[in-house]
Amino acid sequence: MTPASTSRQPNCKLRAMFTLESSLSFPLPPDRVWQALVDTRQYSLWNPLIRKFDAPAGLAPGKPAHLQVKLWGTSWRFRVTMLEVSHARRLAWRGGVTGCLTGEHEFLLYAEANGTRLVHREVFRGVLSRFVPLNLQQSLEKQYAMMDHALHRYLLPL
């Protein structure tokens, strides 16, 4: 990599991005929703998107994790770095190829009068993010909403 390409890379990352976001309320305290989010060994029981979440060093900022994601009938594997693990508030990680396409995925929990509001967001950055078609972004957003509803069913079975 030449010095010129190194100096351009941060500008590319900042200019191109898109955000996916969904939210859902749970009639449960934040601690209960949090426990399901950090019990990564149980993801395969409820999560239709993240089928496996392996964090051998534990969930802590700076620690690596490995995700197996099933999307559009295909299984994908990602190595991510945990960004934040704030009890009953925020669980976040980042993965991808810096400058090309990275995703910062987060679950935010907000206490409400009748329970918890879960905000599920991912911000995609990098030069390739500008080329992700709108229909693909919308499809991903639906997948994230499906994940939220699957968590709701897991925590509140009929």
N, C-alpha and C positions, 0 to 999 in steps of 0.2 A: 504494500500500500504506500503510495507516495504521500508526502506531506500535504499536497494540494487536496487529494481525495479525503484525507483525514479531517481537514478543516471544513470541508463541505458537508460531511456526514451529519453533524449535529443540526445544521440548518434543515436538512431533508427530514429528519425525525420530527422537528417542531412544526413544519408546514403541513404535513399530511397526517390526518387522523380521523377516526370516527368512533362513536361511542354507542354501545348497546346498553340498554337499561330496562329492567323490569322491577316490579315491587309487588308485595303481597303481605296482607296482615294475618297474624296468627293470634288466636285467643290464648296465648301462652306467654309466660314471662321470658324475657330475653335469654336468661340462663338455659332454659329448656331448648330453645332454638339453637343456641350456641353449642350445646352439647352434641347435637346431631351434626352440626357443621364441622366440628373438630374431631369427631369419631370417624376418621377417614377409612378405617377398616370396614365400616358398614355402608360405604357409598354404594356398593353394588346392590344393596337391598332396596334402595330407593331412587338412586340417581340414574336417569335414563341417558345422560350425556357423559358424565365422568364415571366410567365403569370401574376404574381402579385408581386409588390415590395412595401412593406409597411415599412416606416421609421417614426414611430410615434414621435420620438424625433428629427427628422430632419436628414439631411445628414451632419454629422460632425464626425471627428475622435473620436473613442471610443464609439459612439452611436450604439445601436442595430438596426437591421432591420430584417424583415421577408420576405423570398422569397418563392414563389410557382413556381416550375419549372416543365415543362412538358417535359419529356424525354422518348422516346421509348414507347409512349402511356400511360405512368404512371405519375401521379401527385405526386411530392415530395415537402415537406416543409422543409425549412432550416432557422435556426436563424444564422445571421451573425453579425459581428462587423465591422463597417466602419473603415477603416485604414487611408484613405486620400481622401480629397475633395479639390483639387487644381484647381481653376477656369480655364476652357479651357485647362487643362493640364493632370490631372490624377484623376480618380475616382476608388477607390479600397476598397475591403472588404475581410474579411476572415471568414470562417466557417468550421465546422467539429469537430472531436474529437481529441484533441491534442495528438500526439504520435501515434495515429492509422491512421487517414486519415484527413488531412485538405487541403483546397483549398484557395489560395490567388488569387482572381479574380481582374483583372484591365482592364480599358480602358485608353489608353494613346493617347493624341492628339498632333500631330506635324503640325505646319504651314508649308505649301509648297507654291511654287510660284503660283500654280493654285488652292489652296484650303487647304484641311486638310487631313493628313494621320491618320487614326484610326488604332492603334495596340490594339488588343484584346487578352489578355493572361490570363492563369490561371496556377499556379504552385501548383501541388499536392505534399504534403509531408506526411511522416508517414510510419510506418511499412507496412501498407496494400497497399500503393501505388506501391510497387514492384510486387504485385500480380494482378494488373489490366492488363488484356491481351492487346496486341498491337491492335487487331481489335476493342476493346472497346475504346481505346485511339483515334484511327483513326476516329471512329464514332463520338466521342465527338468533335473532331476537325472540322469535317464536320458540326456538329450542330452549332458550334461557327461561322463558315463562313456563314452559313445560317442566323444567327442572324445579322451579319454585313450587308449582302445584304438586309435583311428586313428593317434595319435602313435606308439604302441608298434609298430604294423604298419609305419609309415613308417621308423622307426629300425631295426627288426629284420625286414626282409623275409624270407620263407621261402626 
